[in-house]
Amino acid sequence: MSVRDDRHLLCMAVNDRAASYRQLATSWSTATGIPGAIFQQNNAHQHAEKTVLDFCSAEQMQLLPWRAYLLDMSPIERVWGLVGWRLALDLSPAAL
């Protein structure tokens, strides 16, 4: 990412709540010098908690909306979904 570009996207993907709060605060403090920074979270439970959303609101952070199950964001999940659907249609014993 270029510092001169005002369209930055900072992605966060962490597993435990304590890490998500620390990482959120750290990421925000390093991004405050970037005008127009947009944060994208993956709709994980810990990212959608009231505490995190309140923090983002208080810090006037812009969050990019993210649907919980957007297949286009993970092409391999789409492929496995189609494979599973096709196997479910084939009722022959060989498919089991």
Secondary structure, DSSP 8 states (H G I E B T S, - for coil): --TT-S--EEEE--SSHHHHHHHHHHHHHHHTTSTT-EEEE---GGGSSHHHHHHHHHTT-EEE---TT-GGG-HHHHHHHHHHHHHHH--SGGG-
